[in-house]
Amino acid sequence: MPSDLFSYQLEERLKKEAPLAARMRPETLDEFVGQEHLVGEGKVLRRAAEGGQLPSMILWGPPGSGKTSLAYILAKSTGAHFSHLSAVSAGVSDLRQVVQESEERRKLSGQKSILFIDEIHRFNKAQQDAILPYVENGIITLIGATTENPSFEVISPLLSRARVFALRPLSTEEVGIIIKRALEDKERGLGAFDIELDREAFNFLVQMADGDARVALNALEIAFMTVPPDSSGKRKIGLPDIENAIQQRSLIYDKNGEQHYDLISALHKSIRGSDPDGALYWLARMLEAGEDPLYIARRVVRAASEDIGLADPQALVIAMSAQEAVNFIGMPEGNLALAQAVVYLATAPKSNSLYRAYTEVQDEIKKTGSLPVPLHIRNPVTSLMASLGYGQDYKYAHNFPGHFVPQQYLPTSLIGKHFYKPSDQGYEIEVGRRLANWWGRKVPQKE
């Protein structure tokens, strides 16, 4: 019993000495703030908790959105034994020990076991494979938490045996509720102290937390510890104190996961949609978060050809120049070259004629295979080739008026096909006029 008493006293002392964010962790769903789409009245996770039956699941959401707190609350509602591993430090041997203990517990008392793996995306394939059979046979119920898209980071067999629940960033109002609770709670929070957090500081704190409750509570605690009480014992925390505590917001970004793909997609679509403000915003979001500028430059070059093409031939020149500038001067100076490029592309006339033309050619090649080159445009490198008709009757365009003469260039079975159809935008209007003059095509009209 003494050892149990000492353990209890140690646990209670650690709770009191824990960081504010840990002390304010909610203990029931009614205390839990946010994620109403999952834990609100009648919603899926609340129903599961009230029924005491949990499926294996992956909680996927940004930092500070409540994944760990939710896992503890859900596990507590079932009466199951709860084991917590962090994928940062745990290995296969730790997993095997938890599984062995779970099997023994099930045999002796029938008690179910929940295994919570924080940052499960950090487990490699072999480690995730090691969990799989025990999730499948029900020895453990798995709750994994991850900030990364499970589609990229969790193996398919494990995903198929677990439900994925997506948590959303907390709203500024929800972060505000958590801050106010911390200031008022006398047992777990700072309510036992006389603290005055002015309105400007409060507003700045909820905004700069960027939906992360942990960031907000950590900054509040630092401000509390660094602001001395005045003569009356009151700690007055103002905007400079919160600014000093936060220092600089860390942007949410995963360079190899969903944010990486979402933001580059947003940049490309902003360029295509002719919105220079959106293009600049998503460019800066990636650069400020540390994205490889050459990765961005490659997508900008692609956009120049895919979405502008010959409507403005300068677009590709500008995009390539930006890429060269980034290579030449590096970052952060190269950010303006990329900014210049994305604004130019966003404000250029748009055409996907080249993209559609090349796609049509790809489809045609898949259907028709390796069609022969017409003899007259083959090169008669040897006398044998010449005797077989290579180059025979070829018309040298420069010998004709206007440097043009009608002639077959496509394989015979494709005569009459038109893959490239210029749009009625920008420079392609002039391209269309030339083709109409040479080949009798329809001239594109500017609406």
C-alpha positions in Angstrom: 0.0 0.0 0.0 2.8 2.5 0.8 4.1 2.2 -2.7 0.6 2.8 -4.1 0.3 5.9 -1.8 3.7 7.2 -3.0 2.7 6.6 -6.6 -0.5 8.4 -6.1 1.2 11.4 -4.4 3.8 11.5 -7.3 1.1 11.4 -9.9 -0.8 14.2 -8.1 2.4 16.3 -7.8 3.2 15.8 -11.5 -0.3 16.9 -12.5 0.1 20.1 -10.5 3.5 20.8 -12.0 2.6 19.9 -15.5 2.5 22.7 -18.2 -0.8 24.6 -18.3 -1.8 23.0 -21.6 -1.5 19.5 -20.0 -3.4 20.6 -16.9 -6.3 22.1 -18.9 -6.7 18.9 -20.9 -10.5 18.2 -20.9 -11.6 15.1 -19.0 -15.1 14.6 -20.5 -16.8 15.3 -23.8 -18.8 18.1 -22.2 -15.5 19.8 -21.3 -14.1 19.2 -24.8 -14.1 22.3 -27.1 -14.4 22.0 -30.8 -15.0 19.2 -33.3 -18.8 19.4 -33.0 -19.1 17.5 -36.3 -17.7 14.5 -34.4 -18.6 14.9 -30.7 -21.7 17.1 -30.8 -25.1 15.7 -29.7 -26.0 12.7 -31.8 -22.7 12.7 -33.7 -20.6 9.6 -34.4 -18.0 9.7 -31.7 -20.3 10.9 -28.9 -22.7 8.0 -29.8 -19.7 5.6 -29.7 -18.6 6.9 -26.3 -22.1 6.8 -24.8 -22.5 3.2 -26.1 -19.1 2.2 -24.7 -18.1 0.6 -28.0 -15.2 2.1 -30.0 -14.0 1.0 -33.4 -10.3 1.2 -34.2 -9.7 4.7 -35.6 -7.3 7.3 -36.9 -7.7 10.8 -35.6 -6.3 13.1 -38.2 -6.0 16.8 -37.6 -3.7 19.8 -37.2 -1.6 20.3 -34.0 -3.6 21.5 -31.0 -7.0 20.4 -32.3 -7.6 17.9 -29.5 -6.6 14.5 -30.9 -4.8 13.3 -27.7 -7.5 14.7 -25.4 -10.2 13.1 -27.4 -8.4 9.7 -27.4 -8.2 9.8 -23.6 -11.9 10.8 -23.2 -13.1 8.1 -25.6 -11.0 5.4 -23.9 -12.2 6.4 -20.4 -15.8 6.1 -21.6 -15.4 2.4 -22.4 -13.8 1.2 -19.2 -11.1 -0.4 -21.3 -7.4 -0.5 -20.2 -5.6 2.4 -21.9 -2.0 2.2 -23.2 -0.2 5.2 -24.7 2.8 4.9 -27.0 4.5 7.7 -28.9 5.7 6.7 -32.4 8.7 9.1 -31.9 10.3 6.8 -29.2 8.4 3.5 -29.3 9.5 0.5 -31.4 8.2 -3.0 -32.3 9.3 -4.4 -28.9 7.1 -1.9 -27.1 4.2 -2.8 -29.3 4.7 -6.5 -28.6 4.8 -5.9 -24.9 1.5 -4.0 -25.0 -0.1 -6.7 -27.1 1.2 -9.5 -24.7 -0.2 -7.6 -21.7 -3.5 -7.1 -23.6 -3.8 -10.8 -24.3 -3.2 -11.7 -20.7 -5.6 -9.1 -19.5 -8.3 -10.4 -21.8 -7.8 -14.0 -20.6 -7.7 -13.2 -16.9 -10.4 -10.5 -16.6 -12.0 -10.1 -20.0 -11.1 -6.5 -20.0 -10.6 -4.9 -23.4 -7.5 -2.8 -24.3 -7.1 0.4 -26.2 -3.7 1.3 -27.6 -3.2 5.0 -28.4 -0.3 5.7 -30.7 0.5 9.4 -31.0 2.1 10.5 -34.2 1.4 7.1 -35.8 2.7 8.5 -39.2 6.2 8.2 -37.8 5.9 4.4 -37.6 7.5 2.8 -40.7 5.7 0.0 -42.7 7.2 -2.8 -40.6 6.1 -1.2 -37.4 2.6 -0.6 -38.8 2.5 -4.2 -40.0 3.3 -5.4 -36.5 0.0 -3.8 -35.2 -2.2 -5.2 -38.0 -3.0 -8.8 -36.8 -3.9 -7.6 -33.3 -6.3 -4.9 -34.6 -7.8 -7.5 -36.9 -8.4 -10.1 -34.2 -9.7 -7.6 -31.7 -6.9 -8.0 -29.1 -6.5 -4.2 -29.2 -8.6 -1.3 -30.3 -6.3 1.1 -32.0 -6.6 4.9 -31.8 -3.9 6.5 -33.9 -3.3 10.3 -33.9 -1.6 12.0 -36.8 -1.1 15.5 -38.3 -0.3 13.9 -41.7 -2.8 12.7 -44.3 -3.3 9.0 -43.5 -3.7 8.2 -47.2 0.0 9.0 -47.5 1.4 7.8 -44.1 -0.7 4.8 -42.9 -0.5 1.5 -44.7 -3.6 0.5 -46.7 -4.4 -2.8 -44.7 -4.4 -0.8 -41.4 -6.5 2.0 -43.0 -9.1 -0.5 -44.1 -9.5 -1.8 -40.5 -9.8 1.6 -38.9 -12.1 4.5 -39.4 -10.5 7.9 -40.2 -12.0 10.9 -38.4 -10.8 14.3 -39.6 -10.5 17.0 -36.9 -10.6 20.7 -37.9 -8.5 23.5 -36.7 -10.1 25.3 -33.7 -11.9 28.5 -34.6 -10.8 31.8 -32.9 -14.0 31.6 -30.8 -13.1 28.1 -29.6 -9.5 29.1 -28.8 -11.0 32.0 -26.9 -13.2 29.7 -24.8 -10.1 27.6 -23.8 -8.1 30.7 -22.8 -11.0 32.0 -20.7 -11.3 28.6 -19.0 -7.6 28.6 -18.2 -7.9 32.1 -16.7 -10.9 31.1 -14.5 -10.1 27.6 -13.4 -8.7 27.7 -9.9 -7.8 24.0 -9.7 -6.1 23.3 -13.0 -5.7 26.7 -14.5 -4.6 30.2 -13.4 -7.8 31.2 -11.7 -6.1 31.2 -8.2 -4.0 34.2 -9.4 -5.1 37.8 -10.0 -4.6 38.1 -13.7 -5.8 40.8 -16.1 -5.4 39.9 -19.8 -6.4 43.1 -21.7 -8.7 42.8 -24.7 -6.0 43.6 -27.3 -3.7 41.0 -26.0 -6.5 38.4 -25.8 -7.5 39.1 -29.5 -3.9 38.8 -30.6 -3.4 35.6 -28.7 -6.4 33.8 -30.3 -5.5 35.0 -33.8 -1.8 34.1 -33.5 -2.6 30.6 -32.1 -3.7 29.7 -35.6 -6.3 27.2 -34.4 -3.8 25.5 -32.0 -5.0 25.4 -28.4 -1.6 24.3 -27.1 0.1 27.3 -28.7 -2.4 29.6 -27.0 -2.0 28.1 -23.6 1.7 27.8 -23.8 2.0 31.5 -24.7 -0.4 32.5 -21.9 1.6 30.5 -19.4 4.9 32.1 -20.5 3.3 35.6 -20.3 2.0 34.7 -16.8 5.5 33.6 -15.6 7.4 36.6 -17.1 5.0 39.4 -16.0 5.6 40.2 -12.3 2.6 41.2 -10.1 2.2 44.8 -9.3 2.0 46.2 -5.7 -1.6 45.0 -5.4 -0.6 41.4 -6.5 -2.2 41.7 -9.9 -0.5 40.5 -13.1 -1.5 42.8 -16.0 -0.8 41.1 -19.3 -0.8 43.4 -22.3 -0.2 43.0 -26.0 3.7 43.4 -25.8 3.7 40.5 -23.2 1.8 38.2 -25.5 3.9 39.2 -28.5 7.0 38.5 -26.6 5.6 35.1 -25.4 4.6 34.0 -28.9 7.6 35.4 -30.8 6.7 34.1 -34.2 3.8 32.0 -35.4 4.9 28.7 -36.9 2.9 28.0 -40.0 1.2 24.6 -40.4 2.8 22.9 -43.3 3.9 19.4 -44.2 6.4 19.4 -47.0 5.7 15.8 -48.0 2.1 15.5 -47.2 -1.4 16.9 -47.8 -0.5 20.6 -47.1 2.3 20.3 -49.7 -0.2 19.2 -52.4 -3.1 21.4 -51.3 -1.1 24.6 -51.3 0.6 24.0 -54.7 -2.8 23.1 -56.1 -4.2 26.4 -54.7 -1.3 28.3 -56.3 -1.8 26.7 -59.7 -5.5 27.2 -59.7 -5.2 30.8 -58.7 -2.9 31.4 -61.7 -5.3 29.6 -64.0 -8.2 31.6 -62.5 -6.4 34.9 -63.2 -6.2 35.9 -59.5 -2.8 37.5 -58.8 -3.8 38.0 -55.1 -4.6 34.4 -54.5 -1.4 33.4 -56.4 0.8 35.6 -54.3 -0.9 34.5 -51.1 -0.3 30.7 -51.7 3.2 31.4 -53.0 4.1 33.2 -49.8 2.4 30.6 -47.6 4.7 27.9 -49.1 7.9 30.0 -49.1 7.4 31.3 -45.6 6.8 27.7 -44.4 10.1 26.6 -45.9 9.0 24.9 -49.1 11.7 24.2 -51.7 11.5 27.2 -54.1 12.6 25.1 -57.0 9.6 22.8 -56.5 7.4 25.9 -56.8 9.3 27.1 -59.8 8.7 23.8 -61.6 5.0 24.1 -61.1 5.0 27.7 -62.3 6.8 26.6 -65.5 4.2 23.9 -66.0 1.4 26.5 -65.5 3.0 28.7 -68.1 2.6 26.0 -70.8 -0.5 24.3 -69.5 -2.7 27.3 -68.9 -1.3 30.1 -71.0 0.8 28.6 -73.8 0.8 30.6 -77.0 -1.8 33.0 -75.7 1.3 34.7 -74.3 4.6 33.1 -75.3 6.4 35.3 -72.8 4.9 33.5 -69.9 7.2 30.5 -70.3 10.2 32.9 -70.7 9.2 34.7 -67.4 8.7 31.4 -65.6 12.1 30.0 -66.7 13.8 33.3 -65.8 12.3 33.1 -62.3 13.7 29.6 -61.9 17.1 30.7 -63.0 16.9 33.7 -60.7 16.2 31.5 -57.7 19.1 29.3 -58.7 21.4 32.3 -59.1 20.6 34.4 -56.0 19.0 31.8 -53.7 16.5 32.6 -51.0 15.1 34.7 -49.5 16.0 37.1 -52.3 14.6 34.8 -55.0 11.1 35.1 -53.6 10.4 38.3 -55.6 11.4 36.6 -58.8 8.8 33.9 -58.2 6.3 36.6 -57.1 6.9 38.4 -60.4 6.4 35.2 -62.3 3.1 34.2 -60.6 1.6 37.7 -61.0 2.6 37.8 -64.7 1.1 34.4 -65.3 -2.1 35.2 -63.3 -2.6 38.3 -65.3 -1.7 36.8 -68.7 -4.4 35.8 -71.3 -5.3 32.1 -70.7 -5.4 29.2 -73.2 -5.2 25.5 -72.7 -4.9 24.8 -76.4 -1.4 23.3 -76.2 -2.5 21.1 -73.2 -5.5 19.8 -75.1 -3.6 19.3 -78.3 -0.9 17.3 -76.6 -3.4 15.2 -74.7 -5.3 14.5 -78.0 -2.0 13.4 -79.6 -1.2 11.1 -76.6 -4.7 9.5 -76.9 -4.2 9.1 -80.7 -0.9 7.4 -80.3 -2.4 5.0 -77.7 -5.1 4.1 -80.2 -3.1 3.9 -83.5 0.3 3.0 -82.3 3.5 3.5 -84.4 2.1 4.9 -87.7 4.8 5.1 -90.4 6.3 8.5 -91.4 5.3 9.5 -94.9 8.1 8.7 -97.4 8.5 12.2 -98.7 9.4 13.7 -95.3 11.8 10.9 -94.4 15.5 11.7 -94.6 17.4 9.8 -97.4 20.6 9.3 -95.4 21.8 6.5 -97.7 21.5 5.6 -101.4 19.3 2.6 -100.4 16.9 4.9 -98.6 16.8 7.2 -101.6 16.1 4.3 -103.9 13.2 3.3 -101.7 11.6 6.7 -102.1 12.8 8.4 -98.9 12.5 12.2 -99.4 11.1 11.8 -102.9 8.8 14.8 -103.9 9.5 16.7 -100.7 8.9 20.4 -101.2 11.3 22.7 -99.4 9.1 25.4 -97.9 11.6 28.2 -98.2 11.6 27.9 -102.0 7.9 28.9 -102.2 6.2 32.3 -101.8 5.7 33.2 -98.1 7.9 30.3 -97.2 4.9 28.0 -97.3 3.6 25.2 -99.5 0.7 22.8 -98.7 2.2 19.3 -98.0 1.3 16.1 -96.1 3.1 16.0 -92.7 0.9 13.6 -90.7 0.7 9.8 -91.2 -1.7 9.0 -94.1 -4.4 7.6 -91.8 -4.5 10.9 -89.9 -4.8 13.3 -92.8 -7.3 16.0 -91.9 -6.8 15.7 -88.1 -6.3 18.9 -86.2 -4.9 18.5 -82.8 -3.9 22.1 -82.1 -6.8 24.5 -82.2 -5.7 28.0 -81.1 -8.0 29.9 -78.8 -9.3 33.4 -79.2 -7.0 34.8 -76.5 -3.9 36.9 -76.8 -1.2 36.0 -79.2 -3.1 32.9 -80.3 -5.4 35.1 -82.3 -2.4 35.9 -84.6 -1.5 32.2 -84.6 -5.0 31.4 -85.7 -4.8 33.9 -88.6 -1.6 32.4 -89.8 -3.0 28.8 -89.8 -6.1 30.1 -91.5 -4.0 31.7 -94.2 -1.8 28.6 -94.7 -4.2 25.8 -94.2 -7.7 27.4 -94.6 -8.6 26.8 -91.0 -11.3 28.8 -89.2 -9.9 32.1 -87.6 -10.5 32.3 -83.8 -12.6 35.3 -83.0 -12.2 37.4 -79.8 -15.6 37.6 -78.1 
